[in-house]
Amino acid sequence: MYASYVRESVGSKLFDVCNILFMLLLSFLMLYPFVNLLALSLNDGADAARGGIYFFPRKLSFDSYMMLFQNENLWKGFGVSLLRVAVGTVTCVFMTGLLAYMVTIRNFSGSRPIRILLLFTMYFSGGLIPTYMLILKLGLMNSFHVYWMPGLLNAYYMLIMASYMQNLPESLSESARMDGAGELLIYFRIIFPISLPVFASIAVFSSVGHWNAWFDVILYNSNGTWDTLQVYLRRLLLEVEALQQVENAQLAYNKYRNISTVTLRAATTMVVTLPIVFVYPFFQKYFVGGITLGAVKG
């Protein structure tokens, strides 16, 4: 019995050691690209072209960040991006939450057809050209509304929310109905407060999607009035790449001599990524709880 205990103890310790080493390796593989981009973004552009930068900048330089933050259009795009994230996330979570609650009402006869219809849209879409024509006919071109109105309802988010709400005790809603409460009152006073984890999870999904979006900006905002941060950064990066391909361009050399596309691309990635990285920890506990509980069938 003692020998068996010793073997189990040794095996348990060996497993713990292997598990720790594996997690350390996995953490390194996940963090290294981010650390490498940070080092590149803080390095001199001409020196970065030599390569060999891994964890720390070899020749410290803030020229790439200075170029980004001195651009007035960047701050305008940053404001538009923040506005898009705020409006798009709030409206999407609000409307999709209402739809999810509606399809979870047991005595609602249209619940199953609505689910099937929305599920169909997850696998089949009209395509790019019909969508563009629809946006054009609705008069949403070159307006801020094109950023949030098409995403008011999301089938995938609705399924996650509905799965979570179905696990809530039915007696809560039934008792409220017996007291004369309407469905909207039940939703806002009962369902929404106790479904906060899944709402926060969907808010994270939606906000990240709106923050990273850029293709619809180029497609539906041709006059540039509502360009977002990502579009300005993309345009600036393409400008640097074009100017550096021009031979004997003294002006381009003087302006971008300490900047390369490698360092500017790294700085651009950091500027776009850091806001989401800073916000995510505040929603992490809701994110994990909402997705886990919403996926469990009671």
N, C-alpha and C positions, 0 to 999 in steps of 0.2 A: 504493500500500500504506500509506503514511504517512497519507494522507487517510482511508482506511478505518479505520485505528487510532484517529485523532482522533475520527471519528464514533462508533465503538464506545465510546470512552472517555467522550465527552460523553453518549451515551445511557445508559451505565452509571451515571454520576454523577446524571443526571436521574432515573433509576429509583430510585436509592438515596434521593434527596431526597424523592421522592413516597412511597416506601415508609415512610420515617421519619415524614413528616407524617401519613400515613394511620394508622400505629400510634399516634402521639401522640393523634390525634383519637379513635381507638377506645378508648384507655386512659382518656381524659377522659370519654367517654360512659359507661364502665363504673364509674369511680370517683366521678363527680359525685353520683349519688343517695346513695351512702354518706356522702360529705362533707356533703351538704345535710342529711341526717338527723341527723348529729352536731351540726351547727350549730343546728338546730332544738331538739334535746334539751337543749342548753346555754343556750338563750335563755329569757327570762322569758315566761311563758304569755300574759299580757295583751298584751305587746309583739309576740309572735309572731302574734297574730291580725291585725295590720296587714299582714302579708305582707312581701315584699321581702327575705327572708333567703335567701342563696344559699351562700356559702362560710364565713362567720364569723358567730358570734352577735352581734346588735346590742346586747343588754342581757344580760350574763352572769348566769346563775342556775342553781343546782344543785338547785332545789326538786323537780324531777321525779325526779331520781335519789335524793334524800333520801327522798321519799315511797315509792319502790320498795323501797329497802334497809331502811327502818324497819319494813316489813311482815314480821312473823314468819313468816307463811305462805309468803312468797316463799322464805325459806331452806329451809323444809321441802320446798317444791316443787322447789327446786334439787337437793336431795339425792335426791329420788325420780327426777328426770330423769337425774341422773348414774348412779344405780343401774340405771335402765332402759337407758340407753345401754351400760353395761358388760355387763350380763347379756344383753341382746338382741343386741348385736354379737357377743360371744364365742360364744353358742349358735348364732346364725345362720351365722356363718362356719365353725364346727366341723362342724355337721350338713350344711350345703350342700356343704362341701368333701368330706366323706365320700361324699355322693351323686354329686358330680361325678367323683370318682375311680372310683366303682363303674361308672358308665356309660361310662367310658373303657377298662375292661378288655376286651380284644379277645375273649377266650374266654367272656365272660359273655353268655348267650343273651338275657337280659332287658334288655339295654342299649337297644336300639331301641324296644321298647314303652314303657319308662319315659320315654325322651326325648319320644315322641309324646304320652304322657299329660300330662307336665308342660308341654309346649308348648301343649296344648289349654287348660290352665288359665290361660295368659297372655292368651288372647283371650275366654274364656267363664268367667264366675264364677256362683256361686249367687245373688248379689244380697245386698242389705243385710238383708232380713228373714230369709232362711234362715241367713245367717251369724250374726245375732243369736240366733236360736233355737238354733243349734248351740252357741254360747258359753254360753247359758243352761243347756242340757241337760248340758254338760260341767262345770258348776259353777264356771266361771271368773269369774262376775260379782263385782264389788267385791273383786277380789284382784289382787295384783301379777303373778300368772302370766299374766293375760290380755294383758300387754304383750309377752311374749316367746314364749310357746308357739305362737300362731298364725303367727308368722314364722320358725319353725325352718327351714323349707325354702322357698327362693325360686327359682322356675324361671328367671328372668332371670339371677340370679347364678350358678346352676348351669351355664347355657350358657356364660357367660364363663369360668368356672373350667375346665369341660371342654374348651373350645377351647384354653386355655393348656396343659392337661395333655397333650392329644393331640400337641402339638408337642415334647414331651420325648422323648428317645431311649428306645425300647422296650427296648434292651439293658440299661438300668439295672434295670428291674423283672424282666426275664427272668433276669439273673444272680443277683439276690437270691432268686428262686423256686428256682433250681437249688441254691442253698445252704441251702434249707429254710425261708426266711422266709415268714411268712404275709402276707396282704394288709394287715392293720392295721400290722404292723411295716414293711412296704414304704411304706405311706402316711406314717407318722410319721417314719421314718428317712430316706426318700429323696424322696418326692413333696413333702411339706410344706416341707422346707428350700429346695428349689430352686424352689418355686412361691410363695415369700414375696411377690414383687411383686404377683401377682394377688390373694393373700389380703389384703394391705394395701389394695389398691384396693377390694375388696368391703367391707372393714371401714369405709372412709370412706363408701361408699354407705349401708351399714346404720346407722352411727352418726348420720349426718345425718338419715336418715329417722326414727330413734327420737327424736332430739332435737327435731325440728320437729313431731312428731305431737301432735295435741290432740283430734281428732274422736273417736278410739276411747276416749280418756279420758272424755269427756263421755257417750259411748254406753254404756260398760261399767262405769263407776265412779260410779254415781249417788249413793252415800253420801259421796263426797268423801274417802275414807280415803287413797287413793293418787293424789291430784291432782298433776299435774306442774307445772313452772314455767310452761309456756305457758298452762295453764288458769288459774292464779292471776293471771297478767298480763292475760289476756283479761277475767277477772272484774273486776279492778281498773279496767281501762279502761272497761268498761261502767258501773261504779259512778260514775266521774267524769262520764261523759256524762249519766247519769241525774240526778245531783245538780245539774249545771250547767243543766239544763232546768227546775228548780224555781224559781219566782219567789218573791222575798222570803224566801229561805232563808238567814238570817244565819249559821247554823252552816256551811253548805256554802260560803258566801262566805269566811268566815274561814279555813277549812281549805284551800280550793283557789283562793284569789284569785290566787296567783302561778303557777298551773298551768292549762294548757288541754289539751284533748284532742289538739291538734296536737303539743305538746311531749311529752306523756306517751306518745303513740303512737310518737314518734321515739325516746324513751328506752327504751321497751319493745323496739322493734326492735333497738336497739344491744345491750341486755342479752342478748337471745336469739341475736344473730348473732355477737358477739365471741368466745364460747368456741370455736365452730367455726372462726372465722377464725384463732385462735391455734393450734389443733391441726393444721389442714390443712397448713401448710408442712412439718411433720415427716413427712407421708405423701406429699408431692407426688412425690418421685422414684419411689416404688413405684407411685403412682397412674398416672403417665405410662407407666412401663415395663410395668406389668401389663396395662393396656388395649391398648397398642400390640402387644405380643408375643402377647397372647391373641387378637388379631384376625387374625394372619397365619397362613396355611395353608402348612405346609412341604411 
